[in-house]
Amino acid sequence: MKDILLDQFQETVDETLIRHRSVLDIMSKSPEANARINRAISKAITTCGCININASKQCIPLDISLQELRDHMDPHMRGELCEHCKEIVEAELGSQLFYLAALCNVLGLNLYDVLLKEQKKLSALGIFNFT
């Protein structure tokens, strides 16, 4: 079911992207979309205040196993996105997905296949992927 949804999304992107169909246009829009995501998160912190960042050096115990490391890593974020900020971040993430699907289209790639290959790689490597 999910692969059908992803394929439908990619097809809809293909049908709706008319003016900026060049690979150069798509490549230049992707960083712009990413910057808008960063800006939306920054505004949630600085303007709304629904989330905040409390960052410091990660403290990793010496006697910890690799499996336990994830539980000791601090994401440095406190709070939760309010509904307004969540809507904005979701919209910006949607734009990023749009340009990712558009790039797949112009390169003749299937977004679901790319996702599936990445999932298989992550599953095979597990915690040794280090992402």
N, CA, C and O atoms as CSV, one atom per row, in Angstrom:
chain,resi,resn,atom,element,x,y,z
A,1,MET,N,N,0.823,-1.196,0.000
A,1,MET,CA,C,0.000,0.000,0.000
A,1,MET,C,C,0.868,1.261,0.000
A,1,MET,O,O,0.611,2.200,-0.755
A,2,LYS,N,N,1.895,1.275,0.852
A,2,LYS,CA,C,2.740,2.471,0.939
A,2,LYS,C,C,3.515,2.686,-0.350
A,2,LYS,O,O,3.735,3.827,-0.755
A,3,ASP,N,N,3.939,1.592,-1.008
A,3,ASP,CA,C,4.658,1.766,-2.262
A,3,ASP,C,C,3.757,2.372,-3.329
A,3,ASP,O,O,4.232,3.110,-4.192
A,4,ILE,N,N,2.465,2.069,-3.280
A,4,ILE,CA,C,1.512,2.656,-4.218
A,4,ILE,C,C,1.395,4.154,-3.951
A,4,ILE,O,O,1.366,4.951,-4.889
A,5,LEU,N,N,1.327,4.534,-2.695
A,5,LEU,CA,C,1.230,5.949,-2.337
A,5,LEU,C,C,2.465,6.710,-2.809
A,5,LEU,O,O,2.348,7.808,-3.354
A,6,LEU,N,N,3.635,6.139,-2.605
A,6,LEU,CA,C,4.872,6.796,-3.036
A,6,LEU,C,C,4.922,6.896,-4.557
A,6,LEU,O,O,5.325,7.926,-5.098
A,7,ASP,N,N,4.515,5.836,-5.248
A,7,ASP,CA,C,4.473,5.870,-6.713
A,7,ASP,C,C,3.463,6.908,-7.208
A,7,ASP,O,O,3.729,7.617,-8.179
A,8,GLN,N,N,2.300,7.000,-6.541
A,8,GLN,CA,C,1.296,8.001,-6.916
A,8,GLN,C,C,1.833,9.409,-6.696
A,8,GLN,O,O,1.620,10.298,-7.521
A,9,PHE,N,N,2.530,9.606,-5.579
A,9,PHE,CA,C,3.122,10.911,-5.297
A,9,PHE,C,C,4.115,11.280,-6.388
A,9,PHE,O,O,4.097,12.403,-6.893
A,10,GLN,N,N,4.982,10.341,-6.755
A,10,GLN,CA,C,5.981,10.612,-7.777
A,10,GLN,C,C,5.306,10.917,-9.109
A,10,GLN,O,O,5.758,11.802,-9.836
A,11,GLU,N,N,4.249,10.213,-9.439
A,11,GLU,CA,C,3.513,10.456,-10.676
A,11,GLU,C,C,2.848,11.837,-10.652
A,11,GLU,O,O,2.871,12.554,-11.652
A,12,THR,N,N,2.263,12.205,-9.522
A,12,THR,CA,C,1.625,13.521,-9.387
A,12,THR,C,C,2.656,14.635,-9.544
A,12,THR,O,O,2.386,15.648,-10.190
A,13,VAL,N,N,3.836,14.448,-8.954
A,13,VAL,CA,C,4.911,15.425,-9.118
A,13,VAL,C,C,5.260,15.555,-10.591
A,13,VAL,O,O,5.438,16.664,-11.094
A,14,ASP,N,N,5.358,14.434,-11.280
A,14,ASP,CA,C,5.695,14.447,-12.703
A,14,ASP,C,C,4.642,15.198,-13.514
A,14,ASP,O,O,4.971,15.926,-14.451
A,15,GLU,N,N,3.375,15.017,-13.146
A,15,GLU,CA,C,2.290,15.674,-13.871
A,15,GLU,C,C,2.216,17.171,-13.578
A,15,GLU,O,O,1.826,17.952,-14.446
A,16,THR,N,N,2.583,17.575,-12.374
A,16,THR,CA,C,2.410,18.979,-11.982
A,16,THR,C,C,3.641,19.841,-12.200
A,16,THR,O,O,3.531,21.066,-12.250
A,17,LEU,N,N,4.800,19.235,-12.329
A,17,LEU,CA,C,6.016,20.029,-12.551
A,17,LEU,C,C,6.134,20.321,-14.042
A,17,LEU,O,O,6.434,19.439,-14.846
A,18,ILE,N,N,5.893,21.562,-14.383
A,18,ILE,CA,C,5.886,21.943,-15.790
A,18,ILE,C,C,6.986,22.953,-16.088
A,18,ILE,O,O,7.834,22.723,-16.950
A,19,ARG,N,N,6.970,24.065,-15.375
A,19,ARG,CA,C,7.867,25.177,-15.676
A,19,ARG,C,C,9.314,24.899,-15.308
A,19,ARG,O,O,10.216,25.266,-16.061
A,20,HIS,N,N,9.558,24.269,-14.186
A,20,HIS,CA,C,10.921,24.037,-13.701
A,20,HIS,C,C,11.313,22.571,-13.876
A,20,HIS,O,O,11.721,21.914,-12.918
A,21,ARG,N,N,11.191,22.072,-15.082
A,21,ARG,CA,C,11.428,20.659,-15.348
A,21,ARG,C,C,12.909,20.337,-15.593
A,21,ARG,O,O,13.296,19.168,-15.591
A,22,SER,N,N,13.710,21.337,-15.799
A,22,SER,CA,C,15.131,21.118,-16.037
A,22,SER,C,C,15.793,20.559,-14.783
A,22,SER,O,O,15.456,20.951,-13.665
A,23,VAL,N,N,16.726,19.652,-14.974
A,23,VAL,CA,C,17.471,19.102,-13.842
A,23,VAL,C,C,18.181,20.217,-13.091
A,23,VAL,O,O,18.331,20.140,-11.871
A,24,LEU,N,N,18.619,21.248,-13.795
A,24,LEU,CA,C,19.283,22.373,-13.139
A,24,LEU,C,C,18.314,23.134,-12.235
A,24,LEU,O,O,18.674,23.532,-11.127
A,25,ASP,N,N,17.092,23.333,-12.711
A,25,ASP,CA,C,16.081,23.997,-11.884
A,25,ASP,C,C,15.799,23.174,-10.625
A,25,ASP,O,O,15.739,23.712,-9.520
A,26,ILE,N,N,15.630,21.887,-10.806
A,26,ILE,CA,C,15.315,21.002,-9.679
A,26,ILE,C,C,16.471,20.976,-8.684
A,26,ILE,O,O,16.254,21.041,-7.474
A,27,MET,N,N,17.695,20.882,-9.192
A,27,MET,CA,C,18.864,20.865,-8.307
A,27,MET,C,C,18.981,22.165,-7.522
A,27,MET,O,O,19.406,22.154,-6.366
A,28,SER,N,N,18.612,23.270,-8.129
A,28,SER,CA,C,18.716,24.547,-7.418
A,28,SER,C,C,17.562,24.761,-6.446
A,28,SER,O,O,17.706,25.512,-5.482
A,29,LYS,N,N,16.428,24.121,-6.675
A,29,LYS,CA,C,15.283,24.257,-5.781
A,29,LYS,C,C,15.443,23.413,-4.518
A,29,LYS,O,O,14.912,23.778,-3.469
A,30,SER,N,N,16.149,22.312,-4.593
A,30,SER,CA,C,16.304,21.424,-3.434
A,30,SER,C,C,17.014,22.106,-2.259
A,30,SER,O,O,16.519,22.027,-1.135
A,31,PRO,N,N,18.155,22.773,-2.476
A,31,PRO,CA,C,18.776,23.481,-1.349
A,31,PRO,C,C,17.904,24.624,-0.824
A,31,PRO,O,O,17.912,24.920,0.371
A,32,GLU,N,N,17.165,25.251,-1.712
A,32,GLU,CA,C,16.255,26.314,-1.289
A,32,GLU,C,C,15.168,25.737,-0.376
A,32,GLU,O,O,14.830,26.330,0.648
A,33,ALA,N,N,14.630,24.586,-0.752
A,33,ALA,CA,C,13.610,23.936,0.077
A,33,ALA,C,C,14.205,23.534,1.424
A,33,ALA,O,O,13.547,23.656,2.457
A,34,ASN,N,N,15.433,23.061,1.414
A,34,ASN,CA,C,16.097,22.700,2.662
A,34,ASN,C,C,16.304,23.925,3.553
A,34,ASN,O,O,16.132,23.851,4.769
A,35,ALA,N,N,16.670,25.036,2.950
A,35,ALA,CA,C,16.852,26.274,3.711
A,35,ALA,C,C,15.528,26.716,4.338
A,35,ALA,O,O,15.512,27.244,5.450
A,36,ARG,N,N,14.427,26.503,3.630
A,36,ARG,CA,C,13.111,26.870,4.167
A,36,ARG,C,C,12.735,25.976,5.352
A,36,ARG,O,O,12.077,26.432,6.287
A,37,ILE,N,N,13.146,24.713,5.317
A,37,ILE,CA,C,12.928,23.825,6.466
A,37,ILE,C,C,13.701,24.360,7.662
A,37,ILE,O,O,13.157,24.483,8.760
A,38,ASN,N,N,14.970,24.674,7.441
A,38,ASN,CA,C,15.808,25.207,8.522
A,38,ASN,C,C,15.227,26.507,9.072
A,38,ASN,O,O,15.236,26.732,10.282
A,39,ARG,N,N,14.725,27.355,8.190
A,39,ARG,CA,C,14.153,28.624,8.626
A,39,ARG,C,C,12.881,28.393,9.449
A,39,ARG,O,O,12.665,29.067,10.456
A,40,ALA,N,N,12.052,27.458,9.032
A,40,ALA,CA,C,10.819,27.168,9.771
A,40,ALA,C,C,11.134,26.645,11.168
A,40,ALA,O,O,10.464,27.012,12.133
A,41,ILE,N,N,12.139,25.797,11.281
A,41,ILE,CA,C,12.536,25.281,12.597
A,41,ILE,C,C,13.139,26.400,13.436
A,41,ILE,O,O,12.865,26.499,14.632
A,42,SER,N,N,13.959,27.241,12.813
A,42,SER,CA,C,14.548,28.380,13.524
A,42,SER,C,C,13.472,29.322,14.056
A,42,SER,O,O,13.575,29.812,15.181
A,43,LYS,N,N,12.442,29.575,13.253
A,43,LYS,CA,C,11.357,30.450,13.693
A,43,LYS,C,C,10.548,29.802,14.819
A,43,LYS,O,O,10.055,30.499,15.706
A,44,ALA,N,N,10.410,28.485,14.790
A,44,ALA,CA,C,9.723,27.798,15.889
A,44,ALA,C,C,10.485,28.015,17.190
A,44,ALA,O,O,9.889,28.088,18.264
A,45,ILE,N,N,11.802,28.116,17.087
A,45,ILE,CA,C,12.643,28.345,18.270
A,45,ILE,C,C,12.639,29.813,18.664
A,45,ILE,O,O,12.372,30.146,19.819
A,46,THR,N,N,12.935,30.700,17.707
A,46,THR,CA,C,13.181,32.104,18.043
A,46,THR,C,C,11.937,32.977,18.083
A,46,THR,O,O,11.899,33.945,18.842
A,47,THR,N,N,10.929,32.667,17.296
A,47,THR,CA,C,9.730,33.490,17.250
A,47,THR,C,C,8.611,32.917,18.112
A,47,THR,O,O,8.017,33.624,18.926
A,48,CYS,N,N,8.331,31.641,17.927
A,48,CYS,CA,C,7.251,31.011,18.685
A,48,CYS,C,C,7.721,30.558,20.068
A,48,CYS,O,O,7.075,30.833,21.079
A,49,GLY,N,N,8.846,29.866,20.091
A,49,GLY,CA,C,9.366,29.364,21.357
A,49,GLY,C,C,8.808,28.016,21.778
A,49,GLY,O,O,9.048,27.567,22.898
A,50,CYS,N,N,8.063,27.366,20.888
A,50,CYS,CA,C,7.490,26.065,21.255
A,50,CYS,C,C,8.567,24.998,21.426
A,50,CYS,O,O,8.373,24.025,22.155
A,51,ILE,N,N,9.694,25.181,20.757
A,51,ILE,CA,C,10.842,24.296,20.952
A,51,ILE,C,C,12.060,25.155,21.242
A,51,ILE,O,O,12.092,26.340,20.908
A,52,ASN,N,N,13.052,24.557,21.859
A,52,ASN,CA,C,14.315,25.261,22.055
A,52,ASN,C,C,15.457,24.279,21.978
A,52,ASN,O,O,15.270,23.064,22.042
A,53,ILE,N,N,16.631,24.828,21.842
A,53,ILE,CA,C,17.835,24.013,21.726
A,53,ILE,C,C,18.688,24.244,22.963
A,53,ILE,O,O,18.943,25.380,23.364
A,54,ASN,N,N,19.114,23.161,23.543
A,54,ASN,CA,C,20.018,23.210,24.681
A,54,ASN,C,C,21.175,22.277,24.343
A,54,ASN,O,O,21.151,21.094,24.682
A,55,ALA,N,N,22.181,22.816,23.675
A,55,ALA,CA,C,23.259,21.989,23.149
A,55,ALA,C,C,24.522,22.103,23.982
A,55,ALA,O,O,24.873,23.173,24.478
A,56,SER,N,N,25.178,20.995,24.118
A,56,SER,CA,C,26.477,20.935,24.774
A,56,SER,C,C,27.184,19.688,24.249
A,56,SER,O,O,26.614,18.905,23.490
A,57,LYS,N,N,28.406,19.527,24.660
A,57,LYS,CA,C,29.183,18.375,24.230
A,57,LYS,C,C,28.469,17.085,24.654
A,57,LYS,O,O,27.953,16.978,25.767
A,58,GLN,N,N,28.453,16.130,23.757
A,58,GLN,CA,C,27.856,14.833,24.077
A,58,GLN,C,C,28.730,14.116,25.096
A,58,GLN,O,O,29.945,14.017,24.923
A,59,CYS,N,N,28.113,13.622,26.149
A,59,CYS,CA,C,28.833,12.871,27.182
A,59,CYS,C,C,28.620,11.387,26.935
A,59,CYS,O,O,27.517,10.869,27.105
A,60,ILE,N,N,29.677,10.717,26.536
A,60,ILE,CA,C,29.583,9.300,26.221
A,60,ILE,C,C,30.386,8.517,27.249
A,60,ILE,O,O,31.604,8.668,27.340
A,61,PRO,N,N,29.699,7.678,28.024
A,61,PRO,CA,C,30.428,6.863,29.006
A,61,PRO,C,C,31.426,5.932,28.308
A,61,PRO,O,O,31.162,5.442,27.210
A,62,LEU,N,N,32.547,5.697,28.941
A,62,LEU,CA,C,33.581,4.850,28.344
A,62,LEU,C,C,33.189,3.378,28.291
A,62,LEU,O,O,33.628,2.644,27.405
A,63,ASP,N,N,32.365,2.954,29.237
A,63,ASP,CA,C,32.027,1.528,29.332
A,63,ASP,C,C,30.696,1.184,28.655
A,63,ASP,O,O,30.028,0.231,29.055
A,64,ILE,N,N,30.315,1.945,27.645
A,64,ILE,CA,C,29.023,1.746,26.985
A,64,ILE,C,C,29.191,0.916,25.715
A,64,ILE,O,O,30.194,1.039,25.011
A,65,SER,N,N,28.208,0.077,25.430
A,65,SER,CA,C,28.235,-0.708,24.190
A,65,SER,C,C,27.691,0.139,23.048
A,65,SER,O,O,27.025,1.151,23.270
A,66,LEU,N,N,27.979,-0.282,21.842
A,66,LEU,CA,C,27.509,0.433,20.666
A,66,LEU,C,C,25.978,0.436,20.618
A,66,LEU,O,O,25.378,1.428,20.205
A,67,GLN,N,N,25.352,-0.643,21.027
A,67,GLN,CA,C,23.892,-0.717,21.046
A,67,GLN,C,C,23.284,0.288,22.028
A,67,GLN,O,O,22.192,0.803,21.785
A,68,GLU,N,N,23.965,0.566,23.113
A,68,GLU,CA,C,23.454,1.486,24.123
A,68,GLU,C,C,23.754,2.951,23.797
A,68,GLU,O,O,23.177,3.850,24.409
A,69,LEU,N,N,24.633,3.193,22.857
A,69,LEU,CA,C,25.063,4.549,22.533
A,69,LEU,C,C,23.903,5.454,22.135
A,69,LEU,O,O,23.864,6.617,22.537
A,70,ARG,N,N,22.969,4.944,21.361
A,70,ARG,CA,C,21.833,5.750,20.896
A,70,ARG,C,C,21.048,6.337,22.069
A,70,ARG,O,O,20.596,7.480,22.004
A,71,ASP,N,N,20.887,5.565,23.130
A,71,ASP,CA,C,20.130,6.042,24.286
A,71,ASP,C,C,20.872,7.131,25.063
A,71,ASP,O,O,20.258,7.845,25.855
A,72,HIS,N,N,22.165,7.264,24.849
A,72,HIS,CA,C,22.950,8.267,25.563
A,72,HIS,C,C,23.199,9.532,24.749
A,72,HIS,O,O,23.745,10.506,25.268
A,73,MET,N,N,22.804,9.524,23.480
A,73,MET,CA,C,23.019,10.688,22.628
A,73,MET,C,C,21.846,11.651,22.792
A,73,MET,O,O,20.689,11.274,22.607
A,74,ASP,N,N,22.157,12.887,23.136
A,74,ASP,CA,C,21.148,13.919,23.382
A,74,ASP,C,C,20.805,14.616,22.069
A,74,ASP,O,O,21.707,15.090,21.378
A,75,PRO,N,N,19.525,14.692,21.708
A,75,PRO,CA,C,19.142,15.409,20.487
A,75,PRO,C,C,19.218,16.930,20.634
A,75,PRO,O,O,19.057,17.655,19.652
A,76,HIS,N,N,19.458,17.405,21.826
A,76,HIS,CA,C,19.613,18.830,22.127
A,76,HIS,C,C,18.346,19.652,21.915
A,76,HIS,O,O,18.394,20.878,22.006
A,77,MET,N,N,17.233,19.020,21.639
A,77,MET,CA,C,15.991,19.750,21.430
A,77,MET,C,C,15.054,19.512,22.607
A,77,MET,O,O,14.917,18.392,23.098
A,78,ARG,N,N,14.420,20.579,23.044
A,78,ARG,CA,C,13.466,20.493,24.141
A,78,ARG,C,C,12.127,21.043,23.663
A,78,ARG,O,O,12.084,21.984,22.871
A,79,GLY,N,N,11.054,20.465,24.137
A,79,GLY,CA,C,9.712,20.902,23.770
A,79,GLY,C,C,9.206,20.161,22.547
A,79,GLY,O,O,9.854,19.249,22.035
A,80,GLU,N,N,8.041,20.572,22.095
A,80,GLU,CA,C,7.413,19.996,20.901
A,80,GLU,C,C,6.877,21.113,20.032
A,80,GLU,O,O,6.497,22.172,20.530
A,81,LEU,N,N,6.849,20.875,18.749
A,81,LEU,CA,C,6.293,21.862,17.833
A,81,LEU,C,C,4.817,22.086,18.152
A,81,LEU,O,O,4.067,21.128,18.337
A,82,CYS,N,N,4.406,23.337,18.215
A,82,CYS,CA,C,2.982,23.645,18.361
A,82,CYS,C,C,2.308,23.329,17.018
A,82,CYS,O,O,2.989,23.093,16.019
A,83,GLU,N,N,1.005,23.326,17.001
A,83,GLU,CA,C,0.278,22.975,15.776
A,83,GLU,C,C,0.640,23.899,14.614
A,83,GLU,O,O,0.825,23.436,13.488
A,84,HIS,N,N,0.742,25.202,14.881
A,84,HIS,CA,C,1.072,26.167,13.824
A,84,HIS,C,C,2.456,25.880,13.236
A,84,HIS,O,O,2.613,25.799,12.017
A,85,CYS,N,N,3.443,25.730,14.093
A,85,CYS,CA,C,4.812,25.475,13.622
A,85,CYS,C,C,4.906,24.106,12.949
A,85,CYS,O,O,5.615,23.945,11.956
A,86,LYS,N,N,4.199,23.133,13.486
A,86,LYS,CA,C,4.190,21.796,12.889
A,86,LYS,C,C,3.657,21.840,11.462
A,86,LYS,O,O,4.217,21.204,10.569
A,87,GLU,N,N,2.578,22.589,11.243
A,87,GLU,CA,C,2.024,22.739,9.893
A,87,GLU,C,C,3.047,23.331,8.936
A,87,GLU,O,O,3.192,22.863,7.807
A,88,ILE,N,N,3.747,24.348,9.383
A,88,ILE,CA,C,4.737,25.018,8.537
A,88,ILE,C,C,5.896,24.079,8.218
A,88,ILE,O,O,6.307,23.976,7.062
A,89,VAL,N,N,6.424,23.399,9.224
A,89,VAL,CA,C,7.544,22.477,8.999
A,89,VAL,C,C,7.104,21.341,8.079
A,89,VAL,O,O,7.850,20.949,7.181
A,90,GLU,N,N,5.909,20.816,8.292
A,90,GLU,CA,C,5.409,19.741,7.423
A,90,GLU,C,C,5.286,20.220,5.978
A,90,GLU,O,O,5.624,19.483,5.053
A,91,ALA,N,N,4.807,21.441,5.779
A,91,ALA,CA,C,4.677,21.987,4.424
A,91,ALA,C,C,6.046,22.121,3.761
A,91,ALA,O,O,6.206,21.804,2.583
A,92,GLU,N,N,7.017,22.586,4.514
A,92,GLU,CA,C,8.364,22.738,3.959
A,92,GLU,C,C,9.004,21.380,3.675
A,92,GLU,O,O,9.696,21.219,2.670
A,93,LEU,N,N,8.780,20.410,4.549
A,93,LEU,CA,C,9.266,19.051,4.290
A,93,LEU,C,C,8.590,18.474,3.050
A,93,LEU,O,O,9.217,17.761,2.267
A,94,GLY,N,N,7.309,18.787,2.878
A,94,GLY,CA,C,6.589,18.344,1.683
A,94,GLY,C,C,7.206,18.913,0.416
A,94,GLY,O,O,7.320,18.217,-0.593
A,95,SER,N,N,7.604,20.178,0.470
A,95,SER,CA,C,8.268,20.778,-0.696
A,95,SER,C,C,9.582,20.061,-1.000
A,95,SER,O,O,9.913,19.818,-2.160
A,96,GLN,N,N,10.318,19.730,0.045
A,96,GLN,CA,C,11.579,19.014,-0.151
A,96,GLN,C,C,11.317,17.649,-0.790
A,96,GLN,O,O,12.055,17.221,-1.678
A,97,LEU,N,N,10.261,16.968,-0.330
A,97,LEU,CA,C,9.890,15.683,-0.936
A,97,LEU,C,C,9.486,15.852,-2.400
A,97,LEU,O,O,9.789,15.005,-3.241
A,98,PHE,N,N,8.802,16.952,-2.689
A,98,PHE,CA,C,8.402,17.258,-4.069
A,98,PHE,C,C,9.630,17.317,-4.972
A,98,PHE,O,O,9.660,16.691,-6.032
A,99,TYR,N,N,10.640,18.070,-4.548
A,99,TYR,CA,C,11.827,18.214,-5.390
A,99,TYR,C,C,12.663,16.937,-5.434
A,99,TYR,O,O,13.343,16.679,-6.427
A,100,LEU,N,N,12.620,16.147,-4.383
A,100,LEU,CA,C,13.287,14.843,-4.411
A,100,LEU,C,C,12.617,13.932,-5.445
A,100,LEU,O,O,13.297,13.268,-6.227
A,101,ALA,N,N,11.292,13.906,-5.442
A,101,ALA,CA,C,10.559,13.108,-6.426
A,101,ALA,C,C,10.803,13.637,-7.840
A,101,ALA,O,O,10.949,12.859,-8.782
A,102,ALA,N,N,10.844,14.955,-7.983
A,102,ALA,CA,C,11.106,15.550,-9.303
A,102,ALA,C,C,12.484,15.162,-9.810
A,102,ALA,O,O,12.655,14.858,-10.991
A,103,LEU,N,N,13.469,15.171,-8.917
A,103,LEU,CA,C,14.821,14.774,-9.305
A,103,LEU,C,C,14.845,13.303,-9.728
A,103,LEU,O,O,15.489,12.944,-10.714
A,104,CYS,N,N,14.144,12.461,-8.978
A,104,CYS,CA,C,14.044,11.048,-9.373
A,104,CYS,C,C,13.413,10.926,-10.762
A,104,CYS,O,O,13.875,10.146,-11.595
A,105,ASN,N,N,12.366,11.695,-11.000
A,105,ASN,CA,C,11.693,11.636,-12.305
A,105,ASN,C,C,12.628,12.001,-13.440
A,105,ASN,O,O,12.714,11.278,-14.433
A,106,VAL,N,N,13.325,13.108,-13.304
A,106,VAL,CA,C,14.178,13.583,-14.382
A,106,VAL,C,C,15.368,12.635,-14.616
A,106,VAL,O,O,15.903,12.567,-15.722
A,107,LEU,N,N,15.770,11.912,-13.575
A,107,LEU,CA,C,16.874,10.951,-13.702
A,107,LEU,C,C,16.402,9.544,-14.040
A,107,LEU,O,O,17.219,8.638,-14.204
A,108,GLY,N,N,15.087,9.353,-14.144
A,108,GLY,CA,C,14.539,8.048,-14.481
A,108,GLY,C,C,14.623,7.050,-13.335
A,108,GLY,O,O,14.734,5.845,-13.562
A,109,LEU,N,N,14.572,7.548,-12.110
A,109,LEU,CA,C,14.633,6.683,-10.933
A,109,LEU,C,C,13.258,6.590,-10.286
A,109,LEU,O,O,12.446,7.510,-10.389
A,110,ASN,N,N,13.010,5.481,-9.624
A,110,ASN,CA,C,11.778,5.307,-8.886
A,110,ASN,C,C,12.067,5.587,-7.416
A,110,ASN,O,O,12.915,4.934,-6.808
A,111,LEU,N,N,11.360,6.559,-6.849
A,111,LEU,CA,C,11.584,6.971,-5.469
A,111,LEU,C,C,11.390,5.814,-4.493
A,111,LEU,O,O,12.133,5.690,-3.518
A,112,TYR,N,N,10.403,4.974,-4.750
A,112,TYR,CA,C,10.176,3.818,-3.869
A,112,TYR,C,C,11.372,2.867,-3.913
A,112,TYR,O,O,11.789,2.349,-2.877
A,113,ASP,N,N,11.922,2.637,-5.100
A,113,ASP,CA,C,13.093,1.755,-5.219
A,113,ASP,C,C,14.291,2.327,-4.476
A,113,ASP,O,O,15.037,1.588,-3.833
A,114,VAL,N,N,14.479,3.650,-4.563
A,114,VAL,CA,C,15.572,4.310,-3.844
A,114,VAL,C,C,15.380,4.118,-2.340
A,114,VAL,O,O,16.317,3.775,-1.620
A,115,LEU,N,N,14.152,4.345,-1.881
A,115,LEU,CA,C,13.824,4.176,-0.462
A,115,LEU,C,C,14.023,2.728,-0.023
A,115,LEU,O,O,14.571,2.473,1.050
A,116,LEU,N,N,13.589,1.799,-0.832
A,116,LEU,CA,C,13.721,0.379,-0.514
A,116,LEU,C,C,15.196,-0.034,-0.431
A,116,LEU,O,O,15.578,-0.770,0.479
A,117,LYS,N,N,16.011,0.424,-1.357
A,117,LYS,CA,C,17.446,0.105,-1.325
A,117,LYS,C,C,18.108,0.686,-0.085
A,117,LYS,O,O,18.958,0.041,0.529
A,118,GLU,N,N,17.723,1.899,0.283
A,118,GLU,CA,C,18.287,2.514,1.488
A,118,GLU,C,C,17.854,1.750,2.737
A,118,GLU,O,O,18.647,1.550,3.656
A,119,GLN,N,N,16.591,1.324,2.764
A,119,GLN,CA,C,16.086,0.547,3.896
A,119,GLN,C,C,16.842,-0.772,4.026
A,119,GLN,O,O,17.206,-1.174,5.131
A,120,LYS,N,N,17.075,-1.441,2.913
A,120,LYS,CA,C,17.821,-2.710,2.937
A,120,LYS,C,C,19.245,-2.488,3.421
A,120,LYS,O,O,19.774,-3.285,4.196
A,121,LYS,N,N,19.869,-1.404,2.965
A,121,LYS,CA,C,21.232,-1.094,3.400
A,121,LYS,C,C,21.266,-0.821,4.900
A,121,LYS,O,O,22.138,-1.324,5.609
A,122,LEU,N,N,20.323,-0.030,5.375
A,122,LEU,CA,C,20.271,0.276,6.803
A,122,LEU,C,C,20.001,-0.968,7.633
A,122,LEU,O,O,20.582,-1.151,8.703
A,123,SER,N,N,19.122,-1.814,7.135
A,123,SER,CA,C,18.812,-3.051,7.859
A,123,SER,C,C,20.020,-3.979,7.908
A,123,SER,O,O,20.278,-4.622,8.926
A,124,ALA,N,N,20.755,-4.043,6.810
A,124,ALA,CA,C,21.914,-4.926,6.743
A,124,ALA,C,C,23.056,-4.413,7.626
A,124,ALA,O,O,23.703,-5.189,8.329
A,125,LEU,N,N,23.293,-3.104,7.583
A,125,LEU,CA,C,24.388,-2.526,8.346
A,125,LEU,C,C,24.015,-2.289,9.814
A,125,LEU,O,O,24.871,-2.302,10.699
A,126,GLY,N,N,22.717,-2.072,10.048
A,126,GLY,CA,C,22.258,-1.823,11.414
A,126,GLY,C,C,22.979,-0.647,12.045
A,126,GLY,O,O,23.150,0.398,11.418
A,127,ILE,N,N,23.393,-0.820,13.266
A,127,ILE,CA,C,24.058,0.274,13.990
A,127,ILE,C,C,25.424,0.607,13.424
A,127,ILE,O,O,25.996,1.642,13.768
A,128,PHE,N,N,25.959,-0.245,12.567
A,128,PHE,CA,C,27.279,0.013,11.993
A,128,PHE,C,C,27.213,0.996,10.830
A,128,PHE,O,O,28.238,1.311,10.225
A,129,ASN,N,N,26.009,1.484,10.511
A,129,ASN,CA,C,25.832,2.472,9.461
A,129,ASN,C,C,26.363,3.841,9.903
A,129,ASN,O,O,26.819,4.627,9.073
A,130,PHE,N,N,26.304,4.123,11.210
A,130,PHE,CA,C,26.813,5.376,11.804
A,130,PHE,C,C,26.226,6.632,11.190
A,130,PHE,O,O,26.959,7.572,10.883
A,131,THR,N,N,24.904,6.661,11.004
A,131,THR,CA,C,24.272,7.900,10.523
A,131,THR,C,C,23.563,8.587,11.660
A,131,THR,O,O,22.967,9.647,11.466
